[in-house]
């Protein structure tokens, strides 16, 4: 069984939400077209014109961000990746050749791709890397003098939050890991928040700059470093309401109201049976990101999906958020599914292996629909094979499945979800919904009306000038 929409041409379907590959795809300049409803362009900080577009496919296919380069132009770096997405915005960065940097310093420009029914646009954010002159001129205590605060290549933890009013925050949270042991464990949780915040009501030009804010836990039930059990690593960052949520899949979730002038922190452990003390050795307990997910649905609910152990049970828990200090997980009694129930389910074909599912994902449209991966053997081998499966946990039925190979045919090369062959979870985003146009040629299996109050974000910088920002 396969999803019919995955075989339809892009001209006839734009999905309401998609799963995008983290890695950016390089395409020839000749393939870029201003008539493509997904194409946009902006200048990099060194004056290079960056042209991008998206290949959009509904699951089981994957969507990809493409950078269109001339034959003798840039070669993409392994650090050129999509970092975050929220609403109609997608955040990514590209390595650039920028003069005047200190030795061994890395330069990457951050871009936000804004989807809109009037056509997408691309905005470059102000630089978060510094030249030698800028470092020398910076005040003591400035983030420019502390390279540990600026984003680094390959480091996880950058998030994006778009507000209802059309402002945005890009942020990275830095915990003092030395406080996780010794005398500091009983101290209230605190961190340095490196962020870029747009504030239209203060600055009518829409200009914004990177800054460092001190964030701390407050209130009667404030979190402490001890709560993290001597370890923390951000596996992913999820936007939820007015918060960015830094998720450690072996621990829990740190909530931060990143747009606030004085950001607060709160911590909530994941609803799992066992949280290891100290380093969660993947050779002993496995990779938690392969069996757990924290997902946002279109009704604004934050849900956790867990599939622990070889004799697995799929469970869904939903965040009950009564106030900033009163939040907790509530297990969905209808959202629990054991191995035998799955394998005996209507539609579970004999072609599918009877193995523990991996990389669970809730549909952004319907929280009763779960997607996951079934892997055959080692996922990194050239001949590896895996299946993407969709099931309705309410009706207890497999809706469809599709097989993929790690070395796909030329026909499937652009839309194969390679993340699952590299031990990376799915990356869902609904930006594609904002590209939909009210034209008869839109043809989707289940058409849903556009939601009210769409976010329209003006371009924050004038990128007709390559020297801007």
BAMIZA-152461 format. One record per residue (C-alpha): x, y, z. Coordinates in nm, 3 decimals. Example, Ala and Ser with C-alpha at 12.3 -4.5 7.8 and 13.67 -1.06 7.14 Angstrom:
2
east/north/up
1.230/-0.450/0.780
1.367/-0.106/0.714
// end
This chain:
469
east/north/up
0.000/0.000/0.000
0.132/0.345/-0.084
0.017/0.703/-0.051
-0.130/0.812/-0.382
-0.026/1.173/-0.332
0.342/1.078/-0.323
0.328/1.001/-0.696
0.149/1.321/-0.798
0.353/1.604/-0.955
0.436/1.911/-0.749
0.228/2.129/-0.980
-0.087/1.952/-0.860
-0.024/1.920/-0.485
0.128/2.121/-0.201
0.094/1.924/0.123
-0.033/2.092/0.440
0.281/1.972/0.619
0.595/1.787/0.518
0.900/1.609/0.653
1.220/1.780/0.539
1.571/1.643/0.516
1.825/1.821/0.737
2.086/1.812/0.460
2.058/2.075/0.187
2.064/1.963/-0.176
2.284/2.131/-0.441
2.133/2.194/-0.784
2.262/2.362/-1.097
2.185/2.729/-1.148
2.001/2.653/-1.472
1.735/2.464/-1.275
1.634/2.777/-1.079
1.314/2.942/-1.197
1.140/3.252/-1.066
0.813/3.088/-1.171
0.863/2.803/-0.924
0.614/2.871/-0.639
0.883/2.770/-0.387
1.178/2.976/-0.519
1.333/3.272/-0.336
1.667/3.451/-0.324
1.873/3.685/-0.106
2.230/3.808/-0.075
2.477/3.642/0.160
2.695/3.860/0.383
2.983/3.839/0.133
2.766/3.962/-0.156
2.695/3.620/-0.309
2.341/3.581/-0.442
2.180/3.275/-0.281
1.898/3.110/-0.477
1.685/2.842/-0.313
1.377/2.632/-0.381
1.202/2.334/-0.225
1.115/1.989/-0.351
0.785/1.924/-0.172
0.644/1.577/-0.117
0.396/1.444/0.136
0.496/1.144/0.343
0.619/0.881/0.276
0.843/1.097/0.058
1.078/1.357/0.204
1.100/1.724/0.109
1.432/1.896/0.042
1.571/2.248/0.039
1.779/2.310/-0.273
2.049/2.572/-0.328
2.102/2.654/-0.696
2.468/2.721/-0.781
2.658/2.800/-1.103
2.884/2.522/-1.238
3.195/2.682/-1.088
3.011/2.809/-0.780
2.998/2.698/-0.421
3.020/2.341/-0.306
2.795/2.269/-0.013
2.951/2.195/0.325
2.839/1.918/0.560
2.742/2.203/0.793
2.495/2.350/0.541
2.173/2.228/0.698
1.817/2.311/0.795
1.813/2.391/1.165
1.455/2.470/1.268
1.106/2.555/1.147
0.790/2.709/1.289
0.470/2.825/1.125
0.551/2.966/0.784
0.926/2.996/0.850
1.225/2.766/0.796
1.569/2.846/0.942
1.885/2.722/0.773
2.250/2.818/0.750
2.515/2.815/0.479
2.890/2.832/0.520
3.036/3.145/0.360
3.379/3.270/0.267
3.408/3.591/0.470
3.728/3.796/0.495
3.877/3.931/0.815
3.790/3.641/1.046
4.033/3.520/1.313
4.224/3.204/1.227
4.025/2.879/1.244
3.696/3.064/1.288
3.386/2.940/1.106
3.152/3.170/0.914
2.793/3.071/0.839
2.506/3.296/0.738
2.164/3.224/0.883
1.861/3.258/0.656
1.487/3.241/0.718
1.269/3.119/0.434
0.924/3.279/0.471
0.639/3.097/0.299
0.344/3.306/0.183
0.048/3.276/-0.052
0.185/3.585/-0.226
0.511/3.402/-0.289
0.801/3.306/-0.060
1.088/3.533/0.035
1.429/3.482/0.186
1.577/3.693/0.467
1.936/3.683/0.585
1.987/3.740/0.955
2.260/3.966/1.094
2.596/3.796/1.122
2.666/3.604/1.442
3.037/3.569/1.363
3.289/3.849/1.406
3.593/3.984/1.229
3.914/4.053/1.418
3.835/4.426/1.410
3.485/4.371/1.551
3.621/4.156/1.833
3.883/4.415/1.923
3.623/4.694/1.925
3.364/4.499/2.128
3.301/4.586/2.492
3.418/4.354/2.767
3.146/4.097/2.831
3.016/4.116/2.474
2.927/3.788/2.305
3.175/3.882/2.032
3.454/3.824/2.285
3.317/3.486/2.391
3.324/3.241/2.097
3.160/2.969/2.310
2.832/3.163/2.303
2.814/3.204/1.926
2.666/2.911/1.728
2.923/2.650/1.625
2.916/2.408/1.330
2.755/2.075/1.401
2.625/2.181/1.742
2.257/2.112/1.805
2.027/2.344/1.990
1.924/2.633/1.764
1.549/2.697/1.767
1.301/2.926/1.590
0.980/3.072/1.732
0.735/3.286/1.529
0.486/3.483/1.738
0.119/3.540/1.657
0.201/3.904/1.584
0.457/3.815/1.319
0.774/3.872/1.523
1.029/3.597/1.565
1.310/3.470/1.787
1.610/3.259/1.690
1.779/3.126/2.003
2.031/2.881/2.143
2.046/2.784/2.512
2.379/2.739/2.688
2.380/2.555/3.022
2.682/2.567/3.249
2.744/2.191/3.247
2.994/2.223/3.533
2.696/2.296/3.761
2.555/1.946/3.700
2.798/1.804/3.956
2.950/1.915/4.286
2.827/2.206/4.494
2.623/2.360/4.212
2.361/2.087/4.177
2.121/2.242/4.430
2.129/2.583/4.261
1.826/2.697/4.058
1.853/2.610/3.690
2.002/2.895/3.486
2.152/2.941/3.141
2.278/3.192/2.890
2.031/3.249/2.606
2.197/3.359/2.282
1.916/3.505/2.074
1.807/3.729/1.789
1.470/3.889/1.860
1.263/4.111/1.633
1.073/4.380/1.821
0.857/4.588/1.587
0.690/4.790/1.859
1.033/4.918/1.967
1.207/4.946/1.632
0.983/5.031/1.338
1.261/4.947/1.092
1.243/4.582/1.192
1.620/4.573/1.258
1.745/4.332/1.523
2.076/4.223/1.671
2.213/3.917/1.848
2.227/3.941/2.226
2.288/3.729/2.534
2.022/3.714/2.806
2.045/3.544/3.142
1.760/3.294/3.183
1.676/3.133/3.517
1.418/2.918/3.689
1.176/3.107/3.911
0.875/3.035/4.129
0.798/2.802/4.417
0.865/2.489/4.210
1.170/2.615/4.026
1.390/2.357/3.862
1.742/2.285/3.988
2.054/2.150/3.822
2.008/1.835/4.031
1.690/1.758/3.833
1.900/1.690/3.521
2.077/1.394/3.689
2.433/1.497/3.600
2.384/1.512/3.224
2.228/1.729/2.955
2.237/1.732/2.576
1.989/1.904/2.347
1.871/1.650/2.089
1.611/1.881/1.933
1.435/2.216/1.986
1.056/2.235/1.958
0.841/2.553/1.950
0.536/2.538/2.176
0.311/2.837/2.245
0.537/3.119/2.361
0.818/2.878/2.450
1.109/2.709/2.284
1.157/2.363/2.431
1.503/2.208/2.444
1.455/1.831/2.449
1.702/1.573/2.576
1.546/1.239/2.479
1.722/1.063/2.765
1.610/1.325/3.021
1.332/1.573/2.966
1.234/1.917/2.835
1.362/2.264/2.931
1.099/2.530/2.858
1.207/2.890/2.799
0.988/3.191/2.713
1.254/3.313/2.474
1.074/3.626/2.355
1.037/3.773/2.704
1.268/4.052/2.822
1.366/3.840/3.126
1.339/3.478/3.010
1.231/3.210/3.258
1.324/2.842/3.260
1.120/2.540/3.362
1.208/2.170/3.344
0.983/1.867/3.300
1.112/1.506/3.285
0.989/1.289/3.000
0.710/1.041/3.084
0.935/0.735/3.066
0.997/0.456/3.315
1.371/0.505/3.356
1.592/0.813/3.326
1.961/0.717/3.351
2.192/0.893/3.595
2.489/1.055/3.423
2.597/0.976/3.069
2.331/0.773/2.882
2.560/0.521/2.714
2.399/0.443/2.374
2.589/0.113/2.352
2.405/0.000/2.665
2.061/0.165/2.639
2.042/0.248/2.267
1.980/0.582/2.098
1.676/0.747/2.263
1.603/0.964/1.957
1.529/0.644/1.765
1.248/0.546/2.000
1.112/0.876/2.134
0.972/1.194/1.987
0.824/1.519/2.113
0.573/1.645/1.856
0.352/1.950/1.802
0.011/1.906/1.642
-0.196/2.174/1.473
-0.422/2.210/1.776
-0.118/2.333/1.968
-0.074/2.019/2.178
0.270/1.899/2.279
0.284/1.519/2.279
0.550/1.260/2.355
0.570/0.926/2.176
0.776/0.642/2.322
0.861/0.291/2.199
1.099/0.152/2.463
1.269/-0.184/2.443
1.265/-0.474/2.201
0.937/-0.599/2.348
0.801/-0.257/2.275
0.490/-0.063/2.366
0.395/0.251/2.174
0.261/0.511/2.417
0.139/0.868/2.361
0.142/1.127/2.639
0.008/1.482/2.608
0.135/1.786/2.796
-0.124/1.928/3.036
-0.019/2.289/3.076
-0.222/2.462/3.347
0.034/2.732/3.426
0.406/2.794/3.398
0.465/2.614/3.729
0.196/2.350/3.686
0.252/2.126/3.389
0.270/1.752/3.349
0.222/1.459/3.112
-0.106/1.272/3.080
-0.093/0.931/2.916
-0.350/0.875/2.642
-0.532/0.554/2.738
-0.628/0.499/2.373
-0.274/0.574/2.258
-0.104/0.259/2.384
-0.013/-0.020/2.146
0.190/-0.335/2.208
0.396/-0.546/1.970
0.134/-0.818/1.926
-0.141/-0.560/1.865
0.068/-0.393/1.596
0.163/-0.711/1.414
-0.196/-0.840/1.420
-0.336/-0.507/1.306
-0.549/-0.483/0.994
-0.320/-0.390/0.704
0.007/-0.508/0.862
0.131/-0.702/0.562
0.352/-1.010/0.562
0.597/-0.797/0.362
0.667/-0.590/0.674
0.930/-0.716/0.919
0.825/-0.788/1.276
1.074/-0.559/1.444
1.049/-0.271/1.688
0.941/0.053/1.516
1.181/0.349/1.512
1.158/0.727/1.474
0.794/0.772/1.576
0.614/1.084/1.456
0.263/1.220/1.514
0.076/1.373/1.221
0.054/1.750/1.249
-0.305/1.731/1.116
-0.440/1.431/1.306
-0.282/1.319/1.638
-0.445/0.975/1.594
-0.209/0.903/1.303
0.142/0.781/1.383
0.428/0.736/1.138
0.731/0.521/1.208
1.015/0.333/1.040
1.076/-0.040/1.021
1.440/-0.118/0.942
1.577/-0.437/0.793
1.925/-0.513/0.921
2.185/-0.237/0.949
2.045/0.096/0.833
2.380/0.233/0.713
2.466/-0.041/0.463
2.448/0.027/0.090
2.182/-0.242/0.049
1.982/-0.138/0.355
1.605/-0.132/0.325
1.343/0.034/0.541
0.969/0.098/0.540
0.778/0.412/0.635
0.447/0.305/0.790
0.136/0.506/0.881
-0.126/0.376/1.119
-0.438/0.513/1.284
-0.413/0.430/1.652
-0.782/0.512/1.706
-0.920/0.272/1.442
-0.630/0.024/1.497
-0.547/0.004/1.129
-0.238/0.036/0.910
-0.320/0.308/0.657
-0.028/0.257/0.419
0.339/0.171/0.396
0.620/0.222/0.147
0.966/0.070/0.121
1.286/0.266/0.056
1.644/0.164/-0.014
1.955/0.337/0.115
2.077/0.341/-0.247
1.757/0.440/-0.430
1.683/0.445/-0.800
1.732/0.772/-0.989
1.356/0.820/-0.983
1.338/0.808/-0.602
1.672/0.976/-0.525
1.532/1.325/-0.460
1.248/1.219/-0.230
1.391/0.926/-0.034
1.399/1.013/0.340
1.771/0.955/0.396
1.753/1.069/0.760
1.623/0.728/0.865
1.930/0.557/0.714
2.156/0.787/0.918
1.991/0.736/1.258
1.823/1.077/1.242
1.457/1.136/1.330
1.197/1.294/1.103
1.185/1.675/1.090
0.820/1.786/1.042
0.713/2.138/0.942
0.394/2.304/0.822
0.553/2.589/0.625
0.427/2.433/0.301
0.067/2.509/0.396
0.144/2.879/0.363
0.251/2.828/0.001
-0.092/2.704/-0.101
-0.283/2.921/-0.343
-0.658/2.919/-0.385
-0.652/2.781/-0.738
-0.841/2.485/-0.888
-0.516/2.305/-0.974
-0.459/2.223/-0.608
-0.539/1.852/-0.583
-0.488/1.674/-0.254
-0.644/1.361/-0.110
-0.788/1.549/0.189
-0.821/1.923/0.133
-0.848/2.130/0.448
-0.950/2.494/0.465
-0.672/2.738/0.538
-0.666/2.839/0.902
-0.756/3.190/1.002
-0.497/3.437/1.121
-0.213/3.332/0.892
0.121/3.478/0.991
0.258/3.724/0.739
0.608/3.838/0.827
0.763/4.131/0.641
1.121/4.108/0.527
1.327/4.236/0.816
1.626/4.346/0.614
1.666/4.504/0.272
1.847/4.231/0.079
1.846/4.417/-0.248
2.162/4.565/-0.097
2.426/4.291/-0.063
2.607/4.495/0.206
2.304/4.516/0.435
2.348/4.376/0.789
// end
